[in-house]
Amino acid sequence: MQLEDFRCKHRLVVRWSEVDAQRIVFNAHYMMYADVAVTEYWRQVAMPYEASWALLGGELYVKKAEVTYHAAAVMGDVLDVGIRCVKQGNTSLQFECGIFRGRQLLNTLHLVYVFADAGRTPQPVHQALRDLLTAFEAGEEMVRLESGSWNDLGRSAERLRVDVFVREQGVPPEIEMDEFDPICRHVVAFNRLNQAVGTGRLVSDAPGVGRIGRMAVARELRGSRVGRQVLDRLVEAARTRGDREVVLHAQCHAQNFYARAGFVPEGEVYAEAGIDHITMRRVL
């Protein structure tokens, strides 16, 4: 088993609280490391956890867990945890996990989950979930980007924007949907369950200047590739129509995200809808 065998990998650092009296990681914590990696797996397949399992009509429950210990980790070690789905049964899914320190394999774990309804009665694994897992392990893209008008994508974009801006951030609903939506180019990212997981829009700010706004990503998927994929598609749309530059009003906590995409801050911080923002610009 090699780390390169896994498409989904998660890095963590061993903490003091995870070390036992023998000054090595307490054996049960390796199960916790695997569970953290499973959570990352659902992020990488672009599944917002609660909404996705509700759509599938069930959840996964651990039926069996086996750990083989090859070597011990100690405080401060940087560990890479790989996780992959290796078998699909009728009502079960089998995952394999490898925990590595550099190139050294420390632990091998085998996890069997049963797909069950709210009453914890086993059910056949939903075909949409089977297809999603097969596609991920085959290296396929987990989201598709659609670009279009408000008439095309407004319903999907609105649901996500209400969740993020209105319910989560407290933006008044009467200013969240505005007069620009009908004239904007919208981009929505859909996962393999056809759920909207990211969105943004592009409008003309001035001749040759595009303005990107209303960037929203489902809470559980922030820090994944979804936001960058949406942003890149909007920038490309601006370039294609001949814009010389694009500007956006970034929430200050997201400034580094936009900076990594080539946007440069300008001016002072200001408040929009009670949230600190800064203007950022990118020359095309």
KEKOLRO-85546 format. One record per atom (N, C-alpha, C): x, y, z; residue in one letter. Coordinates in steps of 0.05 Angstrom, whole numbers, padded with zeros to 5 digits, always signed. Layout:
XYZA;...
END
This chain:
+00017-00024+00000M;+00000+00000+00000M;+00018+00025+00000M;+00012+00044-00018Q;+00026+00069-00021Q;+00007+00092-00019Q;+00016+00115-00010L;-00001+00138-00007L;-00013+00146-00035L;+00003+00141-00056E;-00007+00148-00083E;-00030+00131-00092E;-00036+00109-00077D;-00059+00092-00085D;-00085+00106-00079D;-00085+00127-00063F;-00110+00140-00054F;-00114+00167-00068F;-00138+00170-00079R;-00145+00196-00090R;-00151+00216-00067R;-00164+00207-00046C;-00171+00224-00024C;-00150+00221-00002C;-00137+00243+00005K;-00117+00244+00025K;-00122+00268+00044K;-00116+00263+00070H;-00120+00284+00089H;-00096+00285+00107H;-00085+00309+00112R;-00061+00313+00129R;-00069+00323+00156R;-00056+00312+00177L;-00061+00322+00204L;-00035+00320+00220L;-00035+00333+00243V;-00012+00333+00261V;-00020+00321+00287V;-00004+00303+00298V;-00009+00290+00323V;-00008+00310+00346V;-00029+00311+00362R;-00030+00330+00384R;-00023+00316+00411R;-00016+00333+00431W;-00008+00322+00457W;-00030+00305+00469W;-00055+00313+00466S;-00077+00298+00478S;-00081+00271+00466S;-00068+00265+00443E;-00071+00239+00430E;-00049+00219+00437E;-00030+00228+00454V;-00008+00211+00462V;-00013+00199+00489V;-00006+00173+00493D;-00012+00159+00518D;+00013+00159+00536D;+00011+00143+00558A;+00033+00142+00577A;+00059+00130+00566A;+00057+00116+00544Q;+00080+00105+00530Q;+00093+00125+00511Q;+00081+00149+00510R;+00091+00171+00493R;+00088+00165+00463R;+00069+00148+00457I;+00061+00143+00429I;+00031+00148+00427I;+00021+00150+00402V;-00008+00155+00398V;-00024+00132+00409V;-00043+00138+00426F;-00061+00117+00437F;-00075+00103+00415F;-00077+00077+00416N;-00086+00061+00393N;-00113+00069+00383N;-00131+00077+00400A;-00159+00083+00391A;-00159+00108+00373A;-00139+00126+00376H;-00140+00150+00360H;-00136+00145+00331H;-00124+00123+00323Y;-00121+00117+00295Y;-00149+00113+00282Y;-00168+00103+00297M;-00195+00102+00287M;-00207+00130+00283M;-00200+00148+00301M;-00209+00175+00298M;-00197+00188+00273M;-00171+00182+00269Y;-00158+00193+00245Y;-00172+00183+00219Y;-00180+00158+00219A;-00194+00147+00196A;-00221+00160+00193A;-00234+00165+00215D;-00261+00178+00213D;-00259+00206+00203D;-00238+00220+00210V;-00233+00247+00199V;-00229+00245+00169V;-00214+00225+00160A;-00209+00221+00132A;-00235+00215+00117A;-00253+00199+00129V;-00279+00193+00117V;-00295+00219+00112V;-00294+00237+00132T;-00308+00262+00129T;-00296+00278+00106T;-00270+00278+00104E;-00257+00291+00081E;-00264+00279+00055E;-00269+00253+00055Y;-00277+00239+00031Y;-00303+00250+00020Y;-00322+00254+00038W;-00348+00265+00029W;-00345+00294+00020W;-00326+00309+00031R;-00320+00335+00020R;-00310+00334-00008R;-00291+00315-00013Q;-00279+00314-00039Q;-00297+00303-00060Q;-00318+00288-00053V;-00338+00280-00073V;-00360+00301-00075V;-00356+00324-00061A;-00374+00347-00062A;-00402+00341-00052A;-00403+00327-00029M;-00429+00321-00016M;-00432+00337+00010M;-00448+00358+00010P;-00455+00371+00036P;-00469+00350+00053P;-00458+00343+00076Y;-00465+00318+00090Y;-00495+00316+00096Y;-00506+00334+00111E;-00534+00331+00120E;-00553+00331+00097E;-00551+00350+00079A;-00569+00353+00057A;-00567+00329+00038A;-00543+00319+00033S;-00539+00297+00014S;-00550+00271+00025S;-00545+00264+00050W;-00556+00239+00060W;-00586+00241+00063W;-00597+00264+00068A;-00627+00267+00069A;-00638+00262+00041A;-00624+00271+00020L;-00633+00266-00007L;-00632+00237-00014L;-00612+00223-00004L;-00609+00194-00010L;-00627+00177+00007L;-00639+00188+00028G;-00658+00173+00044G;-00646+00155+00064G;-00622+00160+00073G;-00609+00143+00093G;-00582+00154+00100G;-00567+00139+00117E;-00540+00146+00125E;-00524+00121+00127E;-00498+00124+00131L;-00480+00102+00134L;-00474+00097+00164L;-00476+00072+00172Y;-00469+00065+00200Y;-00447+00044+00200Y;-00428+00047+00218V;-00406+00028+00219V;-00415+00001+00228V;-00409-00019+00212K;-00415-00047+00218K;-00391-00062+00229K;-00367-00055+00217K;-00343-00069+00224K;-00319-00051+00220K;-00300-00053+00239A;-00275-00037+00237A;-00252-00053+00246A;-00231-00055+00229E;-00207-00070+00236E;-00183-00052+00233E;-00164-00054+00251V;-00140-00038+00250V;-00116-00057+00252V;-00097-00053+00234T;-00071-00067+00235T;-00050-00046+00241T;-00035-00050+00263Y;-00014-00031+00271Y;+00013-00041+00261Y;+00026-00024+00246H;+00053-00030+00235H;+00075-00015+00250H;+00069+00010+00258A;+00089+00026+00272A;+00074+00048+00287A;+00087+00061+00306A;+00074+00080+00323A;+00080+00109+00314A;+00060+00126+00317A;+00065+00155+00314A;+00069+00168+00341A;+00083+00191+00341V;+00089+00205+00365V;+00080+00234+00362V;+00079+00249+00384M;+00071+00276+00384M;+00087+00293+00364M;+00072+00309+00348G;+00085+00326+00329G;+00088+00314+00301G;+00084+00288+00299D;+00086+00275+00272D;+00065+00287+00253D;+00073+00291+00229V;+00054+00298+00207V;+00046+00273+00193V;+00020+00268+00194L;+00009+00243+00183L;-00008+00249+00158L;-00006+00232+00138D;-00024+00233+00115D;-00042+00208+00116D;-00068+00213+00115V;-00087+00192+00117V;-00102+00189+00091V;-00098+00166+00078G;-00112+00160+00053G;-00136+00143+00057G;-00157+00148+00042I;-00182+00133+00045I;-00194+00128+00018I;-00204+00104+00013R;-00216+00097-00013R;-00238+00076-00009R;-00258+00077-00026C;-00279+00057-00026C;-00269+00034-00044C;-00268+00010-00032V;-00257-00013-00047V;-00278-00034-00055V;-00302-00032-00043K;-00322-00052-00050K;-00350-00041-00044K;-00368-00047-00062Q;-00396-00040-00058Q;-00413-00065-00057Q;-00426-00069-00034G;-00444-00092-00031G;-00473-00084-00036G;-00492-00100-00029N;-00520-00094-00033N;-00529-00071-00014N;-00523-00074+00012T;-00530-00054+00031T;-00505-00042+00045T;-00482-00049+00036S;-00458-00041+00050S;-00437-00029+00031S;-00418-00014+00043L;-00395-00003+00029L;-00370-00009+00046L;-00349-00017+00032Q;-00324-00023+00046Q;-00303-00003+00039Q;-00291+00009+00059F;-00269+00029+00055F;-00243+00018+00066F;-00222+00026+00053E;-00195+00019+00062E;-00180+00045+00068E;-00165+00045+00090C;-00151+00069+00099C;-00122+00063+00105C;-00104+00080+00097G;-00076+00078+00104G;-00066+00103+00117G;-00052+00100+00139I;-00041+00123+00154I;-00011+00123+00151I;+00000+00144+00140F;+00028+00145+00133F;+00043+00168+00147F;+00068+00163+00154R;+00086+00184+00163R;+00108+00185+00142R;+00106+00206+00125G;+00123+00206+00102G;+00116+00183+00083G;+00136+00166+00078R;+00131+00142+00061R;+00125+00117+00078R;+00127+00120+00104Q;+00124+00097+00122Q;+00094+00092+00128Q;+00085+00068+00123L;+00058+00060+00130L;+00056+00053+00160L;+00040+00068+00175L;+00037+00063+00204L;+00014+00045+00210L;-00008+00048+00196N;-00033+00034+00202N;-00048+00028+00176N;-00061+00005+00177T;-00081-00002+00156T;-00107-00007+00169T;-00128+00005+00159L;-00155+00002+00170L;-00175-00007+00149L;-00193-00025+00157H;-00214-00034+00139H;-00241-00027+00153H;-00258-00013+00140L;-00283-00004+00151L;-00306-00013+00134L;-00326-00025+00146V;-00350-00033+00132V;-00374-00017+00143V;-00388-00003+00124Y;-00411+00013+00131Y;-00436+00001+00119Y;-00457+00003+00134V;-00484-00006+00124V;-00501+00019+00119V;-00513+00020+00095F;-00532+00041+00088F;-00559+00035+00100F;-00569+00053+00117A;-00594+00047+00132A;-00611+00072+00132A;-00638+00068+00136D;-00657+00090+00138D;-00657+00102+00166D;-00676+00120+00171A;-00677+00134+00197A;-00682+00115+00220A;-00694+00092+00214G;-00699+00072+00235G;-00676+00052+00237G;-00654+00058+00223R;-00630+00041+00223R;-00635+00013+00212R;-00654+00012+00193T;-00659-00013+00179T;-00643-00013+00153T;-00626-00033+00148P;-00610-00033+00124P;-00627-00031+00099P;-00616-00015+00080Q;-00629-00011+00054Q;-00609-00015+00032Q;-00618-00022+00008P;-00599-00023-00015P;-00586+00004-00019P;-00560+00003-00023V;-00545+00028-00028V;-00557+00042-00052V;-00563+00068-00049H;-00576+00083-00071H;-00558+00083-00095H;-00570+00080-00119Q;-00555+00078-00143Q;-00539+00104-00149Q;-00550+00126-00141A;-00536+00152-00146A;-00510+00152-00129A;-00511+00141-00105L;-00487+00140-00089L;-00466+00120-00101L;-00476+00098-00111R;-00458+00079-00124R;-00443+00092-00148R;-00459+00106-00164D;-00447+00119-00188D;-00427+00140-00179D;-00433+00155-00158L;-00415+00176-00149L;-00389+00165-00139L;-00390+00143-00123L;-00366+00131-00113L;-00349+00119-00135L;-00362+00106-00154T;-00347+00094-00177T;-00333+00116-00193T;-00347+00138-00198A;-00335+00160-00213A;-00312+00172-00198A;-00314+00176-00172F;-00292+00188-00157F;-00267+00171-00158F;-00271+00145-00152E;-00248+00127-00152E;-00235+00124-00179E;-00251+00130-00200A;-00240+00128-00228A;-00226+00154-00236A;-00226+00174-00218G;-00212+00199-00223G;-00229+00220-00238G;-00255+00216-00240E;-00272+00235-00254E;-00277+00260-00237E;-00286+00281-00251E;-00292+00307-00238E;-00318+00303-00222E;-00319+00315-00198M;-00343+00311-00181M;-00364+00333-00184M;-00357+00355-00196V;-00377+00376-00200V;-00378+00383-00230V;-00401+00393-00239R;-00403+00404-00265R;-00411+00433-00262R;-00401+00450-00279L;-00407+00479-00278L;-00426+00485-00301L;-00447+00500-00294E;-00466+00509-00313E;-00466+00540-00313E;-00466+00551-00336S;-00466+00580-00339S;-00490+00589-00355S;-00505+00609-00345G;-00529+00617-00359G;-00542+00641-00346G;-00567+00646-00354S;-00582+00669-00344S;-00596+00662-00318S;-00608+00683-00306W;-00624+00679-00282W;-00647+00660-00287W;-00659+00662-00311N;-00681+00644-00318N;-00671+00615-00318N;-00646+00611-00327D;-00635+00584-00328D;-00628+00573-00301D;-00615+00589-00285L;-00602+00579-00260L;-00611+00593-00235L;-00630+00611-00237G;-00637+00627-00214G;-00648+00611-00190G;-00664+00591-00196R;-00675+00575-00174R;-00653+00562-00158R;-00634+00549-00171S;-00612+00536-00157S;-00594+00556-00143S;-00587+00578-00156A;-00570+00598-00144A;-00583+00610-00120A;-00609+00616-00122E;-00623+00629-00100E;-00623+00612-00075E;-00629+00587-00077R;-00629+00570-00054R;-00603+00570-00039R;-00581+00568-00054L;-00555+00568-00041L;-00548+00595-00029L;-00554+00617-00043R;-00549+00643-00033R;-00565+00650-00008R;-00589+00641-00007V;-00606+00645+00017V;-00593+00630+00041V;-00585+00605+00036D;-00572+00590+00057D;-00547+00604+00068D;-00531+00613+00050V;-00505+00625+00058V;-00508+00653+00068V;-00520+00671+00052F;-00520+00699+00059F;-00542+00707+00079F;-00566+00696+00075V;-00588+00704+00092V;-00588+00688+00118V;-00589+00662+00116R;-00591+00645+00140R;-00565+00645+00157R;-00543+00642+00143E;-00517+00640+00157E;-00505+00666+00165E;-00505+00686+00147Q;-00491+00711+00152Q;-00510+00734+00160Q;-00536+00729+00159G;-00555+00749+00169G;-00560+00773+00150G;-00553+00769+00124V;-00559+00791+00105V;-00589+00793+00100V;-00600+00817+00101P;-00629+00820+00097P;-00638+00808+00070P;-00658+00792+00069P;-00666+00779+00044P;-00674+00799+00022P;-00684+00822+00030E;-00693+00842+00010E;-00670+00854-00005E;-00645+00852+00005I;-00622+00863-00010I;-00605+00841-00022I;-00610+00816-00015E;-00594+00794-00026E;-00601+00790-00055E;-00626+00788-00062M;-00634+00786-00090M;-00640+00814-00100M;-00626+00823-00121D;-00628+00851-00129D;-00634+00854-00159D;-00634+00879-00168E;-00641+00884-00196E;-00620+00875-00216E;-00596+00867-00207F;-00576+00859-00225F;-00579+00829-00233F;-00592+00813-00216D;-00594+00784-00222D;-00605+00779-00250D;-00626+00792-00259P;-00636+00786-00286P;-00618+00792-00309P;-00597+00809-00304I;-00580+00817-00326I;-00551+00805-00323I;-00547+00789-00303C;-00521+00777-00298C;-00517+00751-00313C;-00492+00744-00316R;-00484+00717-00324R;-00479+00702-00298R;-00494+00680-00294H;-00492+00665-00269H;-00477+00638-00275H;-00462+00630-00255V;-00449+00603-00256V;-00457+00588-00231V;-00465+00563-00235V;-00473+00546-00212V;-00458+00520-00215V;-00446+00511-00193A;-00433+00485-00192A;-00452+00464-00180A;-00456+00442-00194F;-00473+00421-00185F;-00457+00396-00179F;-00463+00382-00157N;-00449+00357-00151N;-00463+00334-00166N;-00453+00310-00161R;-00464+00287-00175R;-00492+00279-00167R;-00502+00291-00145L;-00530+00287-00137L;-00548+00310-00147L;-00536+00327-00164N;-00551+00349-00176N;-00558+00370-00156N;-00543+00372-00134Q;-00546+00393-00114Q;-00528+00417-00121Q;-00539+00441-00119A;-00522+00465-00123A;-00504+00469-00099A;-00478+00469-00104V;-00458+00471-00082V;-00441+00496-00084V;-00443+00511-00106G;-00427+00535-00108G;-00440+00553-00130G;-00438+00579-00126T;-00449+00597-00146T;-00435+00624-00145T;-00439+00640-00166G;-00428+00667-00169G;-00440+00680-00193G;-00436+00706-00196R;-00448+00720-00219R;-00428+00741-00230R;-00433+00748-00255L;-00416+00768-00269L;-00434+00789-00282L;-00428+00814-00277V;-00443+00836-00288V;-00423+00857-00298V;-00431+00874-00316S;-00414+00896-00326S;-00414+00918-00305S;-00390+00925-00296D;-00387+00947-00277D;-00382+00974-00291D;-00369+00972-00314A;-00363+00995-00331A;-00353+00983-00358A;-00351+00999-00379P;-00341+00988-00404P;-00314+00975-00401P;-00313+00949-00408G;-00288+00934-00405G;-00281+00924-00378G;-00299+00928-00359V;-00295+00920-00331V;-00318+00902-00322V;-00311+00877-00315G;-00331+00859-00304G;-00331+00860-00274G;-00354+00855-00262R;-00356+00854-00232R;-00367+00827-00224R;-00351+00813-00208I;-00359+00787-00198I;-00371+00790-00170I;-00393+00776-00165G;-00405+00779-00139G;-00422+00755-00132G;-00434+00756-00108R;-00451+00735-00097R;-00438+00708-00099R;-00412+00707-00092M;-00398+00682-00091M;-00406+00667-00066M;-00417+00643-00069A;-00426+00627-00046A;-00420+00598-00050A;-00411+00585-00029V;-00404+00556-00030V;-00417+00543-00006V;-00429+00520-00009A;-00441+00505+00013A;-00421+00502+00036A;-00430+00506+00060R;-00413+00508+00084R;-00393+00485+00085R;-00402+00460+00082E;-00385+00437+00085E;-00363+00435+00064E;-00366+00449+00042L;-00347+00447+00020L;-00328+00470+00017L;-00329+00489+00036R;-00310+00511+00035R;-00282+00501+00040R;-00263+00511+00025G;-00236+00502+00026G;-00231+00479+00007G;-00252+00470-00007S;-00248+00451-00028S;-00243+00466-00054S;-00244+00453-00077R;-00239+00466-00103R;-00264+00479-00114R;-00287+00476-00102V;-00312+00486-00114V;-00311+00516-00118V;-00304+00531-00098G;-00304+00560-00100G;-00285+00570-00122G;-00261+00558-00124R;-00242+00566-00144R;-00252+00559-00172R;-00266+00536-00175Q;-00276+00529-00201Q;-00297+00549-00211Q;-00315+00558-00192V;-00335+00577-00200V;-00322+00604-00207V;-00303+00612-00191L;-00289+00638-00196L;-00274+00637-00222L;-00260+00616-00228D;-00246+00614-00254D;-00265+00615-00277D;-00288+00602-00275R;-00307+00603-00297R;-00318+00631-00302R;-00322+00646-00280L;-00332+00674-00283L;-00310+00692-00295L;-00285+00688-00287V;-00263+00703-00298V;-00261+00697-00328V;-00263+00672-00335E;-00261+00665-00364E;-00284+00677-00380E;-00308+00678-00368A;-00331+00690-00381A;-00326+00720-00386A;-00313+00733-00367A;-00307+00761-00370A;-00286+00765-00392A;-00266+00748-00393R;-00245+00750-00413R;-00257+00744-00441R;-00275+00725-00443T;-00286+00717-00469T;-00303+00740-00480T;-00317+00755-00464R;-00333+00777-00474R;-00317+00803-00479R;-00291+00802-00473G;-00274+00824-00479G;-00267+00843-00457G;-00275+00836-00432D;-00268+00853-00409D;-00237+00854-00406D;-00227+00878-00398R;-00199+00881-00393R;-00191+00875-00365R;-00210+00876-00346E;-00205+00871-00318E;-00231+00863-00305E;-00228+00850-00281V;-00251+00843-00265V;-00246+00854-00237V;-00268+00862-00224V;-00267+00873-00198V;-00287+00858-00180V;-00282+00857-00155L;-00302+00844-00136L;-00299+00857-00109L;-00321+00854-00094H;-00321+00864-00066H;-00318+00839-00048H;-00294+00834-00038A;-00289+00810-00023A;-00295+00813+00007A;-00309+00794+00018Q;-00310+00794+00047Q;-00282+00790+00058Q;-00274+00805+00078C;-00246+00806+00087C;-00235+00778+00094C;-00252+00761+00105H;-00242+00735+00113H;-00235+00718+00089H;-00245+00725+00065A;-00240+00710+00040A;-00218+00724+00023A;-00205+00744+00033Q;-00186+00759+00017Q;-00163+00741+00006Q;-00153+00723+00023N;-00131+00706+00014N;-00140+00687-00009N;-00165+00678-00008F;-00176+00661-00029F;-00175+00676-00056F;-00183+00701-00056Y;-00183+00716-00082Y;-00154+00723-00089Y;-00137+00728-00070A;-00110+00735-00076A;-00096+00712-00090A;-00102+00687-00082R;-00090+00664-00095R;-00099+00661-00124R;-00121+00674-00131A;-00131+00673-00158A;-00122+00698-00174A;-00104+00714-00163G;-00092+00736-00177G;-00105+00763-00173G;-00124+00765-00154F;-00137+00790-00147F;-00120+00806-00128F;-00119+00832-00132V;-00102+00850-00115V;-00120+00869-00100V;-00117+00872-00073P;-00134+00890-00058P;-00128+00919-00064P;-00148+00937-00062E;-00143+00965-00065E;-00162+00980-00046E;-00153+01003-00036G;-00170+01020-00019G;-00172+01009+00009G;-00191+01020+00024E;-00195+01014+00052E;-00218+00994+00055E;-00218+00981+00079V;-00240+00963+00086V;-00265+00979+00091V;-00288+00969+00082Y;-00314+00982+00086Y;-00335+00961+00092Y;-00358+00970+00101A;-00379+00952+00108A;-00401+00950+00087A;-00409+00926+00080E;-00432+00921+00063E;-00450+00901+00077E;-00475+00908+00081A;-00494+00890+00095A;-00483+00883+00123A;-00468+00901+00135G;-00457+00896+00162G;-00433+00878+00163G;-00421+00872+00139I;-00398+00854+00137I;-00375+00869+00125I;-00351+00866+00137D;-00327+00880+00127D;-00319+00869+00099D;-00315+00887+00080H;-00307+00880+00053H;-00282+00896+00044H;-00269+00887+00024I;-00248+00902+00011I;-00250+00898-00019I;-00246+00919-00035T;-00246+00917-00064T;-00221+00903-00074T;-00224+00885-00093M;-00201+00871-00104M;-00204+00871-00135M;-00182+00872-00149R;-00182+00875-00178R;-00162+00856-00191R;-00169+00847-00214R;-00150+00830-00230R;-00150+00839-00259R;-00127+00845-00269V;-00124+00852-00298V;-00123+00827-00314V;-00138+00826-00336L;-00140+00803-00353L;-00120+00804-00377L;
END
